[in-house]
Amino acid sequence: MDDKQARRMAAEILKVGKTKVYINPEEREKIKEAMTKEDLRQLIKDRVIKKRQDNLQSRSRARVLLEKKRKGRKKGQGKRTGKKNARAKRKENWIKNVRAQRRTLKEMKDSGVALKKPARKIYLMIKGGFFKGKKYVQALVEGGAKNE
């Protein structure tokens, strides 16, 4: 059987296009001897005729990009889509802030710093969202900020 016919039939057997069929040029004689589809199936089994691998998309550039993002690059204003709250949830920000403030208050209490107000009162103020951040808690506790 000639190459063209063998390629067509092999493509049918392998369920791929004709261009995806690889025929070993050194084994041309075996292909010429083949008469039936069964002969071609045997040649496929013997790895004389093979199915070419699909072209896969390279991940190398993606890996480089991911590494840069891990370092904190590529995250500027121009890369951002969506609202601010879509990227960092309001509640999660609040939780982080409050936990940091409570930790600060606990450290102050444990170190024995003279508090301007009772610790419980400050704790409840933190819960109520009175302070913007850790520094404000420290300023109030140490007596540096104005009492509001």
C-alpha positions in Angstrom: 0.0 0.0 0.0 1.4 3.5 -0.9 2.2 6.1 1.8 -0.8 8.3 1.0 -3.3 5.5 1.5 -1.5 4.2 4.6 -1.5 7.6 6.1 -5.2 8.1 5.5 -6.1 4.7 6.9 -3.8 5.1 9.9 -5.4 8.5 10.6 -8.8 6.8 10.6 -7.6 4.1 13.0 -5.9 6.5 15.3 -8.9 8.9 15.1 -6.6 11.9 14.2 -6.0 14.0 11.1 -3.6 12.9 8.4 -1.0 15.5 9.5 -0.9 14.0 13.0 0.2 10.6 11.7 4.0 9.9 11.8 5.3 7.2 9.6 8.9 6.0 10.3 10.8 6.6 7.0 13.2 3.7 7.7 10.3 1.3 7.8 8.8 2.1 4.4 9.1 -1.4 3.2 6.9 -2.8 5.9 4.2 -0.2 5.0 4.4 -1.2 1.3 3.8 -4.8 2.3 0.8 -3.9 4.4 -2.5 -4.8 2.6 -5.3 -4.4 5.2 -6.3 -2.2 8.1 -5.4 -5.1 10.3 -1.8 -4.9 9.0 -1.7 -1.2 9.7 -3.0 -1.9 13.3 -0.1 -4.3 13.7 2.4 -1.6 12.4 0.9 0.9 14.9 1.4 -1.7 17.7 5.0 -2.2 16.5 5.5 1.7 16.7 6.2 2.0 12.9 3.3 4.3 12.6 2.7 6.7 15.5 0.4 9.5 16.5 2.2 12.9 16.8 1.8 14.6 20.1 -0.4 17.7 20.2 1.4 21.1 20.4 1.1 22.0 24.0 1.2 25.6 25.2 4.4 26.4 27.0 4.0 27.4 30.7 7.5 28.9 31.0 6.4 32.5 30.6 3.5 31.9 32.9 5.9 30.6 35.6 8.1 33.6 35.2 5.1 35.9 35.6 3.9 34.1 38.7 7.3 34.4 40.3 7.3 38.1 39.7 3.8 38.4 41.2 4.9 36.4 44.3 7.7 39.0 44.7 5.0 41.7 44.7 5.5 43.0 41.2 2.8 43.4 38.5 0.1 44.5 41.0 0.0 48.3 40.3 -3.0 50.4 39.6 -3.0 49.5 35.9 -3.3 45.7 36.6 -6.3 46.1 38.9 -9.9 45.4 37.7 -13.0 45.4 39.9 -13.8 47.4 43.0 -11.5 47.8 46.0 -13.8 45.5 48.0 -13.6 42.8 45.3 -9.8 42.5 45.9 -9.8 42.9 49.7 -13.1 42.4 51.5 -14.2 45.0 53.9 -14.9 42.5 56.6 -11.6 40.8 56.3 -9.8 44.1 56.5 -11.8 44.9 59.6 -10.9 41.6 61.2 -7.2 42.1 60.5 -7.3 45.6 61.9 -9.2 44.6 65.0 -7.0 41.6 65.8 -3.9 43.8 65.5 -5.4 46.4 67.8 -6.4 43.8 70.4 -2.9 42.2 70.2 -1.4 45.7 70.9 -3.8 46.2 73.8 -2.8 42.9 75.3 0.9 43.6 74.9 0.3 47.0 76.7 -1.6 45.3 79.5 1.0 42.6 79.9 3.9 45.0 79.9 2.3 47.0 82.7 2.0 50.3 80.9 -0.2 52.9 82.7 -3.4 53.0 80.7 -5.4 56.2 80.3 -8.7 54.3 80.5 -9.6 50.8 81.8 -8.4 48.0 79.5 -12.0 46.8 79.2 -13.2 50.2 78.0 -10.4 50.4 75.4 -11.3 46.8 74.3 -14.9 47.8 73.8 -13.8 50.9 71.9 -11.7 48.7 69.6 -14.8 46.6 69.0 -16.8 49.6 68.3 -14.4 50.8 65.6 -13.2 53.8 67.5 -9.6 53.5 66.4 -8.3 53.6 62.8 -5.3 51.4 63.6 -2.7 50.1 66.0 -0.9 53.4 66.3 -4.1 55.2 67.5 -4.6 52.6 70.2 -1.0 53.0 71.3 -1.3 56.8 71.3 -4.4 56.8 73.4 -3.0 54.2 75.8 0.2 56.1 76.3 -1.6 59.4 76.6 -0.1 61.0 73.5 -3.4 61.6 71.6 -6.2 63.9 72.5 -9.1 62.3 74.3 -12.1 62.3 72.1 
